[in-house]
Amino acid sequence: MPLFKKRAGGKPGEWYYCLEHKKVEEGPQCPAKDRFGPYASRKEAEQAMETARERNLEWENDPKWHDSSTRAEDG
C-alpha cells in the first residue's frame, strides 16, 4: 500500500490543453509532461497551440537570440 497518493498538480477550475489527446481538460487529468496550462478559461486553453506558435515565432525573431557572435559560430 503506497504511503502517499499520486496526484496530478493543479485544481478544478483551471483549464489545460492535453498534448497527448489534443483536447481541453478542466482540472489536471493527464500528467504534467503531456499538457500546457493552467489557463484561466476554457477559451485560453483552446488557443494553446496557436499561442505556442506565436511565442515560438517571437523568440525565433528576437534579436537577442540572434546576435553576431551566434551567427559567427553557426558559420
PDB file of N, CA, C and O in Angstrom:
ATOM      1  N   MET A   1       0.844  -1.189   0.000  1.00  0.00           N
ATOM      2  CA  MET A   1       0.000   0.000   0.000  1.00  0.00           C
ATOM      3  C   MET A   1       0.883   1.243   0.000  1.00  0.00           C
ATOM      4  O   MET A   1       1.752   1.377   0.861  1.00  0.00           O
ATOM      5  N   PRO A   2       0.676   2.156  -0.951  1.00  0.00           N
ATOM      6  CA  PRO A   2       1.522   3.349  -1.009  1.00  0.00           C
ATOM      7  C   PRO A   2       1.274   4.269   0.182  1.00  0.00           C
ATOM      8  O   PRO A   2       0.162   4.383   0.698  1.00  0.00           O
ATOM      9  N   LEU A   3       2.344   4.909   0.588  1.00  0.00           N
ATOM     10  CA  LEU A   3       2.260   5.830   1.705  1.00  0.00           C
ATOM     11  C   LEU A   3       1.573   7.130   1.294  1.00  0.00           C
ATOM     12  O   LEU A   3       0.812   7.709   2.069  1.00  0.00           O
ATOM     13  N   PHE A   4       1.846   7.584   0.066  1.00  0.00           N
ATOM     14  CA  PHE A   4       1.253   8.824  -0.441  1.00  0.00           C
ATOM     15  C   PHE A   4       0.481   8.529  -1.715  1.00  0.00           C
ATOM     16  O   PHE A   4       0.901   7.704  -2.527  1.00  0.00           O
ATOM     17  N   LYS A   5      -0.645   9.203  -1.887  1.00  0.00           N
ATOM     18  CA  LYS A   5      -1.411   9.055  -3.126  1.00  0.00           C
ATOM     19  C   LYS A   5      -0.781   9.926  -4.199  1.00  0.00           C
ATOM     20  O   LYS A   5      -0.370  11.055  -3.932  1.00  0.00           O
ATOM     21  N   LYS A   6      -0.706   9.393  -5.415  1.00  0.00           N
ATOM     22  CA  LYS A   6      -0.235  10.190  -6.541  1.00  0.00           C
ATOM     23  C   LYS A   6      -1.345  11.133  -6.939  1.00  0.00           C
ATOM     24  O   LYS A   6      -2.500  10.726  -7.063  1.00  0.00           O
ATOM     25  N   ARG A   7      -1.003  12.391  -7.139  1.00  0.00           N
ATOM     26  CA  ARG A   7      -1.992  13.392  -7.508  1.00  0.00           C
ATOM     27  C   ARG A   7      -1.390  14.300  -8.567  1.00  0.00           C
ATOM     28  O   ARG A   7      -0.268  14.786  -8.425  1.00  0.00           O
ATOM     29  N   ALA A   8      -2.143  14.516  -9.615  1.00  0.00           N
ATOM     30  CA  ALA A   8      -1.686  15.451 -10.640  1.00  0.00           C
ATOM     31  C   ALA A   8      -1.742  16.859 -10.063  1.00  0.00           C
ATOM     32  O   ALA A   8      -2.622  17.164  -9.258  1.00  0.00           O
ATOM     33  N   GLY A   9      -0.807  17.724 -10.468  1.00  0.00           N
ATOM     34  CA  GLY A   9      -0.806  19.098  -9.983  1.00  0.00           C
ATOM     35  C   GLY A   9      -1.983  19.883 -10.524  1.00  0.00           C
ATOM     36  O   GLY A   9      -2.565  19.509 -11.542  1.00  0.00           O
ATOM     37  N   GLY A  10      -2.335  20.948  -9.865  1.00  0.00           N
ATOM     38  CA  GLY A  10      -3.429  21.798 -10.314  1.00  0.00           C
ATOM     39  C   GLY A  10      -4.699  21.525  -9.537  1.00  0.00           C
ATOM     40  O   GLY A  10      -4.725  20.704  -8.621  1.00  0.00           O
ATOM     41  N   LYS A  11      -5.760  22.234  -9.922  1.00  0.00           N
ATOM     42  CA  LYS A  11      -7.035  22.069  -9.227  1.00  0.00           C
ATOM     43  C   LYS A  11      -8.189  22.315 -10.192  1.00  0.00           C
ATOM     44  O   LYS A  11      -8.005  22.968 -11.220  1.00  0.00           O
ATOM     45  N   PRO A  12      -9.363  21.806  -9.878  1.00  0.00           N
ATOM     46  CA  PRO A  12     -10.533  22.058 -10.726  1.00  0.00           C
ATOM     47  C   PRO A  12     -10.759  23.559 -10.881  1.00  0.00           C
ATOM     48  O   PRO A  12     -10.479  24.337  -9.969  1.00  0.00           O
ATOM     49  N   GLY A  13     -11.268  23.953 -12.045  1.00  0.00           N
ATOM     50  CA  GLY A  13     -11.457  25.367 -12.336  1.00  0.00           C
ATOM     51  C   GLY A  13     -10.310  25.931 -13.149  1.00  0.00           C
ATOM     52  O   GLY A  13     -10.412  27.025 -13.704  1.00  0.00           O
ATOM     53  N   GLU A  14      -9.222  25.188 -13.219  1.00  0.00           N
ATOM     54  CA  GLU A  14      -8.095  25.542 -14.085  1.00  0.00           C
ATOM     55  C   GLU A  14      -8.242  24.714 -15.359  1.00  0.00           C
ATOM     56  O   GLU A  14      -8.692  23.569 -15.327  1.00  0.00           O
ATOM     57  N   TRP A  15      -7.858  25.307 -16.461  1.00  0.00           N
ATOM     58  CA  TRP A  15      -8.013  24.650 -17.754  1.00  0.00           C
ATOM     59  C   TRP A  15      -6.642  24.310 -18.329  1.00  0.00           C
ATOM     60  O   TRP A  15      -5.679  25.060 -18.166  1.00  0.00           O
ATOM     61  N   TYR A  16      -6.572  23.168 -19.003  1.00  0.00           N
ATOM     62  CA  TYR A  16      -5.334  22.671 -19.589  1.00  0.00           C
ATOM     63  C   TYR A  16      -5.595  22.225 -21.020  1.00  0.00           C
ATOM     64  O   TYR A  16      -6.721  21.892 -21.389  1.00  0.00           O
ATOM     65  N   TYR A  17      -4.531  22.225 -21.820  1.00  0.00           N
ATOM     66  CA  TYR A  17      -4.602  21.634 -23.149  1.00  0.00           C
ATOM     67  C   TYR A  17      -3.726  20.396 -23.126  1.00  0.00           C
ATOM     68  O   TYR A  17      -2.520  20.487 -22.897  1.00  0.00           O
ATOM     69  N   CYS A  18      -4.333  19.233 -23.363  1.00  0.00           N
ATOM     70  CA  CYS A  18      -3.592  17.970 -23.347  1.00  0.00           C
ATOM     71  C   CYS A  18      -2.963  17.729 -24.717  1.00  0.00           C
ATOM     72  O   CYS A  18      -3.656  17.642 -25.731  1.00  0.00           O
ATOM     73  N   LEU A  19      -1.639  17.625 -24.724  1.00  0.00           N
ATOM     74  CA  LEU A  19      -0.900  17.394 -25.963  1.00  0.00           C
ATOM     75  C   LEU A  19      -1.079  15.964 -26.464  1.00  0.00           C
ATOM     76  O   LEU A  19      -1.015  15.716 -27.668  1.00  0.00           O
ATOM     77  N   GLU A  20      -1.299  15.041 -25.564  1.00  0.00           N
ATOM     78  CA  GLU A  20      -1.480  13.634 -25.916  1.00  0.00           C
ATOM     79  C   GLU A  20      -2.833  13.406 -26.613  1.00  0.00           C
ATOM     80  O   GLU A  20      -2.903  12.761 -27.659  1.00  0.00           O
ATOM     81  N   HIS A  21      -3.895  13.945 -26.017  1.00  0.00           N
ATOM     82  CA  HIS A  21      -5.246  13.726 -26.530  1.00  0.00           C
ATOM     83  C   HIS A  21      -5.736  14.846 -27.441  1.00  0.00           C
ATOM     84  O   HIS A  21      -6.788  14.730 -28.070  1.00  0.00           O
ATOM     85  N   LYS A  22      -4.960  15.943 -27.509  1.00  0.00           N
ATOM     86  CA  LYS A  22      -5.300  17.108 -28.337  1.00  0.00           C
ATOM     87  C   LYS A  22      -6.697  17.642 -28.006  1.00  0.00           C
ATOM     88  O   LYS A  22      -7.533  17.862 -28.882  1.00  0.00           O
ATOM     89  N   LYS A  23      -6.911  17.842 -26.693  1.00  0.00           N
ATOM     90  CA  LYS A  23      -8.196  18.387 -26.253  1.00  0.00           C
ATOM     91  C   LYS A  23      -8.028  19.186 -24.973  1.00  0.00           C
ATOM     92  O   LYS A  23      -7.026  19.066 -24.267  1.00  0.00           O
ATOM     93  N   VAL A  24      -9.031  20.005 -24.692  1.00  0.00           N
ATOM     94  CA  VAL A  24      -9.055  20.835 -23.495  1.00  0.00           C
ATOM     95  C   VAL A  24      -9.618  20.010 -22.339  1.00  0.00           C
ATOM     96  O   VAL A  24     -10.578  19.258 -22.507  1.00  0.00           O
ATOM     97  N   GLU A  25      -9.007  20.162 -21.171  1.00  0.00           N
ATOM     98  CA  GLU A  25      -9.465  19.449 -19.982  1.00  0.00           C
ATOM     99  C   GLU A  25      -9.593  20.422 -18.816  1.00  0.00           C
ATOM    100  O   GLU A  25      -8.778  21.332 -18.663  1.00  0.00           O
ATOM    101  N   GLU A  26     -10.608  20.224 -18.008  1.00  0.00           N
ATOM    102  CA  GLU A  26     -10.740  21.029 -16.798  1.00  0.00           C
ATOM    103  C   GLU A  26     -10.100  20.264 -15.653  1.00  0.00           C
ATOM    104  O   GLU A  26     -10.385  19.089 -15.425  1.00  0.00           O
ATOM    105  N   GLY A  27      -9.232  20.958 -14.945  1.00  0.00           N
ATOM    106  CA  GLY A  27      -8.511  20.293 -13.860  1.00  0.00           C
ATOM    107  C   GLY A  27      -7.438  19.390 -14.434  1.00  0.00           C
ATOM    108  O   GLY A  27      -7.434  19.112 -15.634  1.00  0.00           O
ATOM    109  N   PRO A  28      -6.547  18.938 -13.607  1.00  0.00           N
ATOM    110  CA  PRO A  28      -5.450  18.093 -14.087  1.00  0.00           C
ATOM    111  C   PRO A  28      -5.927  16.663 -14.311  1.00  0.00           C
ATOM    112  O   PRO A  28      -6.187  15.936 -13.352  1.00  0.00           O
ATOM    113  N   GLN A  29      -6.040  16.262 -15.556  1.00  0.00           N
ATOM    114  CA  GLN A  29      -6.459  14.895 -15.857  1.00  0.00           C
ATOM    115  C   GLN A  29      -5.302  14.054 -16.393  1.00  0.00           C
ATOM    116  O   GLN A  29      -5.247  12.845 -16.170  1.00  0.00           O
ATOM    117  N   CYS A  30      -4.393  14.695 -17.092  1.00  0.00           N
ATOM    118  CA  CYS A  30      -3.251  13.998 -17.681  1.00  0.00           C
ATOM    119  C   CYS A  30      -1.966  14.453 -16.987  1.00  0.00           C
ATOM    120  O   CYS A  30      -1.951  15.504 -16.345  1.00  0.00           O
ATOM    121  N   PRO A  31      -0.891  13.674 -17.109  1.00  0.00           N
ATOM    122  CA  PRO A  31       0.376  14.061 -16.481  1.00  0.00           C
ATOM    123  C   PRO A  31       0.860  15.416 -16.977  1.00  0.00           C
ATOM    124  O   PRO A  31       0.604  15.799 -18.118  1.00  0.00           O
ATOM    125  N   ALA A  32       1.551  16.125 -16.120  1.00  0.00           N
ATOM    126  CA  ALA A  32       2.047  17.465 -16.432  1.00  0.00           C
ATOM    127  C   ALA A  32       2.910  17.471 -17.693  1.00  0.00           C
ATOM    128  O   ALA A  32       2.898  18.452 -18.436  1.00  0.00           O
ATOM    129  N   LYS A  33       3.646  16.414 -17.946  1.00  0.00           N
ATOM    130  CA  LYS A  33       4.514  16.354 -19.121  1.00  0.00           C
ATOM    131  C   LYS A  33       3.722  16.359 -20.427  1.00  0.00           C
ATOM    132  O   LYS A  33       4.282  16.625 -21.490  1.00  0.00           O
ATOM    133  N   ASP A  34       2.428  16.068 -20.354  1.00  0.00           N
ATOM    134  CA  ASP A  34       1.588  15.976 -21.545  1.00  0.00           C
ATOM    135  C   ASP A  34       0.608  17.127 -21.695  1.00  0.00           C
ATOM    136  O   ASP A  34      -0.336  17.025 -22.479  1.00  0.00           O
ATOM    137  N   ARG A  35       0.809  18.230 -20.959  1.00  0.00           N
ATOM    138  CA  ARG A  35      -0.186  19.295 -21.042  1.00  0.00           C
ATOM    139  C   ARG A  35       0.427  20.685 -20.971  1.00  0.00           C
ATOM    140  O   ARG A  35       1.513  20.876 -20.424  1.00  0.00           O
ATOM    141  N   PHE A  36      -0.288  21.648 -21.534  1.00  0.00           N
ATOM    142  CA  PHE A  36       0.006  23.068 -21.383  1.00  0.00           C
ATOM    143  C   PHE A  36      -1.005  23.619 -20.393  1.00  0.00           C
ATOM    144  O   PHE A  36      -2.152  23.173 -20.368  1.00  0.00           O
ATOM    145  N   GLY A  37      -0.601  24.568 -19.589  1.00  0.00           N
ATOM    146  CA  GLY A  37      -1.526  25.218 -18.671  1.00  0.00           C
ATOM    147  C   GLY A  37      -0.921  25.324 -17.292  1.00  0.00           C
ATOM    148  O   GLY A  37       0.225  24.924 -17.088  1.00  0.00           O
ATOM    149  N   PRO A  38      -1.651  25.842 -16.361  1.00  0.00           N
ATOM    150  CA  PRO A  38      -3.088  26.084 -16.422  1.00  0.00           C
ATOM    151  C   PRO A  38      -3.432  27.408 -17.091  1.00  0.00           C
ATOM    152  O   PRO A  38      -2.634  28.345 -17.125  1.00  0.00           O
ATOM    153  N   TYR A  39      -4.645  27.450 -17.619  1.00  0.00           N
ATOM    154  CA  TYR A  39      -5.203  28.656 -18.212  1.00  0.00           C
ATOM    155  C   TYR A  39      -6.406  29.077 -17.376  1.00  0.00           C
ATOM    156  O   TYR A  39      -7.033  28.253 -16.711  1.00  0.00           O
ATOM    157  N   ALA A  40      -6.717  30.358 -17.416  1.00  0.00           N
ATOM    158  CA  ALA A  40      -7.816  30.900 -16.616  1.00  0.00           C
ATOM    159  C   ALA A  40      -9.188  30.557 -17.196  1.00  0.00           C
ATOM    160  O   ALA A  40     -10.186  30.557 -16.474  1.00  0.00           O
ATOM    161  N   SER A  41      -9.240  30.264 -18.495  1.00  0.00           N
ATOM    162  CA  SER A  41     -10.534  29.971 -19.117  1.00  0.00           C
ATOM    163  C   SER A  41     -10.386  28.851 -20.141  1.00  0.00           C
ATOM    164  O   SER A  41      -9.290  28.542 -20.609  1.00  0.00           O
ATOM    165  N   ARG A  42     -11.518  28.262 -20.469  1.00  0.00           N
ATOM    166  CA  ARG A  42     -11.543  27.221 -21.486  1.00  0.00           C
ATOM    167  C   ARG A  42     -11.066  27.787 -22.831  1.00  0.00           C
ATOM    168  O   ARG A  42     -10.325  27.129 -23.560  1.00  0.00           O
ATOM    169  N   LYS A  43     -11.498  29.008 -23.149  1.00  0.00           N
ATOM    170  CA  LYS A  43     -11.127  29.637 -24.422  1.00  0.00           C
ATOM    171  C   LYS A  43      -9.613  29.780 -24.544  1.00  0.00           C
ATOM    172  O   LYS A  43      -9.052  29.498 -25.603  1.00  0.00           O
ATOM    173  N   GLU A  44      -8.942  30.214 -23.474  1.00  0.00           N
ATOM    174  CA  GLU A  44      -7.482  30.330 -23.495  1.00  0.00           C
ATOM    175  C   GLU A  44      -6.841  28.973 -23.750  1.00  0.00           C
ATOM    176  O   GLU A  44      -5.890  28.867 -24.524  1.00  0.00           O
ATOM    177  N   ALA A  45      -7.360  27.940 -23.100  1.00  0.00           N
ATOM    178  CA  ALA A  45      -6.807  26.592 -23.287  1.00  0.00           C
ATOM    179  C   ALA A  45      -7.023  26.102 -24.710  1.00  0.00           C
ATOM    180  O   ALA A  45      -6.161  25.424 -25.270  1.00  0.00           O
ATOM    181  N   GLU A  46      -8.171  26.439 -25.304  1.00  0.00           N
ATOM    182  CA  GLU A  46      -8.445  26.040 -26.688  1.00  0.00           C
ATOM    183  C   GLU A  46      -7.445  26.663 -27.657  1.00  0.00           C
ATOM    184  O   GLU A  46      -7.174  26.098 -28.716  1.00  0.00           O
ATOM    185  N   GLN A  47      -6.899  27.819 -27.303  1.00  0.00           N
ATOM    186  CA  GLN A  47      -5.961  28.530 -28.168  1.00  0.00           C
ATOM    187  C   GLN A  47      -4.502  28.226 -27.815  1.00  0.00           C
ATOM    188  O   GLN A  47      -3.599  28.913 -28.292  1.00  0.00           O
ATOM    189  N   ALA A  48      -4.264  27.221 -26.998  1.00  0.00           N
ATOM    190  CA  ALA A  48      -2.918  26.933 -26.502  1.00  0.00           C
ATOM    191  C   ALA A  48      -1.906  26.688 -27.616  1.00  0.00           C
ATOM    192  O   ALA A  48      -0.789  27.201 -27.548  1.00  0.00           O
ATOM    193  N   MET A  49      -2.263  25.931 -28.622  1.00  0.00           N
ATOM    194  CA  MET A  49      -1.310  25.618 -29.686  1.00  0.00           C
ATOM    195  C   MET A  49      -0.998  26.859 -30.518  1.00  0.00           C
ATOM    196  O   MET A  49       0.150  27.062 -30.913  1.00  0.00           O
ATOM    197  N   GLU A  50      -1.996  27.688 -30.787  1.00  0.00           N
ATOM    198  CA  GLU A  50      -1.766  28.924 -31.536  1.00  0.00           C
ATOM    199  C   GLU A  50      -0.892  29.877 -30.720  1.00  0.00           C
ATOM    200  O   GLU A  50       0.009  30.517 -31.263  1.00  0.00           O
ATOM    201  N   THR A  51      -1.158  29.969 -29.426  1.00  0.00           N
ATOM    202  CA  THR A  51      -0.342  30.813 -28.545  1.00  0.00           C
ATOM    203  C   THR A  51       1.109  30.338 -28.566  1.00  0.00           C
ATOM    204  O   THR A  51       2.028  31.155 -28.627  1.00  0.00           O
ATOM    205  N   ALA A  52       1.318  29.035 -28.517  1.00  0.00           N
ATOM    206  CA  ALA A  52       2.675  28.482 -28.550  1.00  0.00           C
ATOM    207  C   ALA A  52       3.362  28.805 -29.879  1.00  0.00           C
ATOM    208  O   ALA A  52       4.542  29.155 -29.896  1.00  0.00           O
ATOM    209  N   ARG A  53       2.630  28.689 -30.991  1.00  0.00           N
ATOM    210  CA  ARG A  53       3.196  29.017 -32.301  1.00  0.00           C
ATOM    211  C   ARG A  53       3.622  30.484 -32.360  1.00  0.00           C
ATOM    212  O   ARG A  53       4.710  30.807 -32.838  1.00  0.00           O
ATOM    213  N   GLU A  54       2.753  31.363 -31.869  1.00  0.00           N
ATOM    214  CA  GLU A  54       3.068  32.797 -31.883  1.00  0.00           C
ATOM    215  C   GLU A  54       4.303  33.101 -31.031  1.00  0.00           C
ATOM    216  O   GLU A  54       5.170  33.872 -31.443  1.00  0.00           O
ATOM    217  N   ARG A  55       4.380  32.500 -29.857  1.00  0.00           N
ATOM    218  CA  ARG A  55       5.531  32.735 -28.976  1.00  0.00           C
ATOM    219  C   ARG A  55       6.813  32.199 -29.592  1.00  0.00           C
ATOM    220  O   ARG A  55       7.865  32.830 -29.482  1.00  0.00           O
ATOM    221  N   ASN A  56       6.738  31.046 -30.235  1.00  0.00           N
ATOM    222  CA  ASN A  56       7.926  30.493 -30.891  1.00  0.00           C
ATOM    223  C   ASN A  56       8.431  31.425 -31.985  1.00  0.00           C
ATOM    224  O   ASN A  56       9.637  31.636 -32.117  1.00  0.00           O
ATOM    225  N   LEU A  57       7.515  31.982 -32.766  1.00  0.00           N
ATOM    226  CA  LEU A  57       7.917  32.930 -33.822  1.00  0.00           C
ATOM    227  C   LEU A  57       8.571  34.171 -33.223  1.00  0.00           C
ATOM    228  O   LEU A  57       9.577  34.658 -33.741  1.00  0.00           O
ATOM    229  N   GLU A  58       7.998  34.685 -32.128  1.00  0.00           N
ATOM    230  CA  GLU A  58       8.591  35.847 -31.466  1.00  0.00           C
ATOM    231  C   GLU A  58      10.008  35.531 -31.003  1.00  0.00           C
ATOM    232  O   GLU A  58      10.916  36.339 -31.198  1.00  0.00           O
ATOM    233  N   TRP A  59      10.206  34.378 -30.400  1.00  0.00           N
ATOM    234  CA  TRP A  59      11.534  34.003 -29.897  1.00  0.00           C
ATOM    235  C   TRP A  59      12.517  33.795 -31.037  1.00  0.00           C
ATOM    236  O   TRP A  59      13.675  34.202 -30.945  1.00  0.00           O
ATOM    237  N   GLU A  60      12.056  33.158 -32.118  1.00  0.00           N
ATOM    238  CA  GLU A  60      12.939  32.920 -33.262  1.00  0.00           C
ATOM    239  C   GLU A  60      13.390  34.224 -33.909  1.00  0.00           C
ATOM    240  O   GLU A  60      14.487  34.292 -34.465  1.00  0.00           O
ATOM    241  N   ASN A  61      12.562  35.251 -33.843  1.00  0.00           N
ATOM    242  CA  ASN A  61      12.884  36.535 -34.463  1.00  0.00           C
ATOM    243  C   ASN A  61      13.413  37.565 -33.472  1.00  0.00           C
ATOM    244  O   ASN A  61      13.591  38.729 -33.832  1.00  0.00           O
ATOM    245  N   ASP A  62      13.662  37.167 -32.253  1.00  0.00           N
ATOM    246  CA  ASP A  62      14.177  38.076 -31.228  1.00  0.00           C
ATOM    247  C   ASP A  62      15.663  38.320 -31.474  1.00  0.00           C
ATOM    248  O   ASP A  62      16.447  37.371 -31.464  1.00  0.00           O
ATOM    249  N   PRO A  63      16.067  39.569 -31.694  1.00  0.00           N
ATOM    250  CA  PRO A  63      17.484  39.856 -31.983  1.00  0.00           C
ATOM    251  C   PRO A  63      18.424  39.456 -30.846  1.00  0.00           C
ATOM    252  O   PRO A  63      19.608  39.222 -31.090  1.00  0.00           O
ATOM    253  N   LYS A  64      17.933  39.375 -29.629  1.00  0.00           N
ATOM    254  CA  LYS A  64      18.780  38.948 -28.507  1.00  0.00           C
ATOM    255  C   LYS A  64      19.251  37.500 -28.687  1.00  0.00           C
ATOM    256  O   LYS A  64      20.314  37.123 -28.194  1.00  0.00           O
ATOM    257  N   TRP A  65      18.455  36.694 -29.395  1.00  0.00           N
ATOM    258  CA  TRP A  65      18.809  35.294 -29.607  1.00  0.00           C
ATOM    259  C   TRP A  65      19.623  35.095 -30.883  1.00  0.00           C
ATOM    260  O   TRP A  65      20.151  34.009 -31.126  1.00  0.00           O
ATOM    261  N   HIS A  66      19.721  36.137 -31.690  1.00  0.00           N
ATOM    262  CA  HIS A  66      20.423  36.019 -32.965  1.00  0.00           C
ATOM    263  C   HIS A  66      21.459  37.128 -33.101  1.00  0.00           C
ATOM    264  O   HIS A  66      21.468  37.874 -34.080  1.00  0.00           O
ATOM    265  N   ASP A  67      22.319  37.220 -32.114  1.00  0.00           N
ATOM    266  CA  ASP A  67      23.347  38.270 -32.187  1.00  0.00           C
ATOM    267  C   ASP A  67      24.502  37.829 -33.097  1.00  0.00           C
ATOM    268  O   ASP A  67      24.528  36.679 -33.537  1.00  0.00           O
ATOM    269  N   SER A  68      25.433  38.701 -33.379  1.00  0.00           N
ATOM    270  CA  SER A  68      26.500  38.420 -34.329  1.00  0.00           C
ATOM    271  C   SER A  68      27.423  37.285 -33.869  1.00  0.00           C
ATOM    272  O   SER A  68      27.939  36.541 -34.702  1.00  0.00           O
ATOM    273  N   SER A  69      27.635  37.145 -32.564  1.00  0.00           N
ATOM    274  CA  SER A  69      28.510  36.061 -32.096  1.00  0.00           C
ATOM    275  C   SER A  69      27.898  34.703 -32.365  1.00  0.00           C
ATOM    276  O   SER A  69      28.630  33.757 -32.656  1.00  0.00           O
ATOM    277  N   THR A  70      26.571  34.568 -32.280  1.00  0.00           N
ATOM    278  CA  THR A  70      25.910  33.309 -32.558  1.00  0.00           C
ATOM    279  C   THR A  70      26.004  32.980 -34.045  1.00  0.00           C
ATOM    280  O   THR A  70      26.247  31.830 -34.412  1.00  0.00           O
ATOM    281  N   ARG A  71      25.815  33.969 -34.891  1.00  0.00           N
ATOM    282  CA  ARG A  71      25.888  33.731 -36.331  1.00  0.00           C
ATOM    283  C   ARG A  71      27.289  33.298 -36.753  1.00  0.00           C
ATOM    284  O   ARG A  71      27.437  32.443 -37.625  1.00  0.00           O
ATOM    285  N   ALA A  72      28.306  33.877 -36.146  1.00  0.00           N
ATOM    286  CA  ALA A  72      29.683  33.517 -36.493  1.00  0.00           C
ATOM    287  C   ALA A  72      29.975  32.060 -36.129  1.00  0.00           C
ATOM    288  O   ALA A  72      30.694  31.372 -36.855  1.00  0.00           O
ATOM    289  N   GLU A  73      29.428  31.591 -35.019  1.00  0.00           N
ATOM    290  CA  GLU A  73      29.660  30.217 -34.598  1.00  0.00           C
ATOM    291  C   GLU A  73      28.928  29.231 -35.500  1.00  0.00           C
ATOM    292  O   GLU A  73      29.424  28.135 -35.764  1.00  0.00           O
ATOM    293  N   ASP A  74      27.731  29.628 -35.978  1.00  0.00           N
ATOM    294  CA  ASP A  74      26.934  28.731 -36.814  1.00  0.00           C
ATOM    295  C   ASP A  74      27.542  28.583 -38.206  1.00  0.00           C
ATOM    296  O   ASP A  74      27.270  27.604 -38.901  1.00  0.00           O
ATOM    297  N   GLY A  75      28.366  29.554 -38.616  1.00  0.00           N
ATOM    298  CA  GLY A  75      29.126  29.535 -39.823  1.00  0.00           C
ATOM    299  C   GLY A  75      28.391  29.478 -41.062  1.00  0.00           C
ATOM    300  O   GLY A  75      28.993  29.459 -42.136  1.00  0.00           O
TER     301      GLY A  75
END
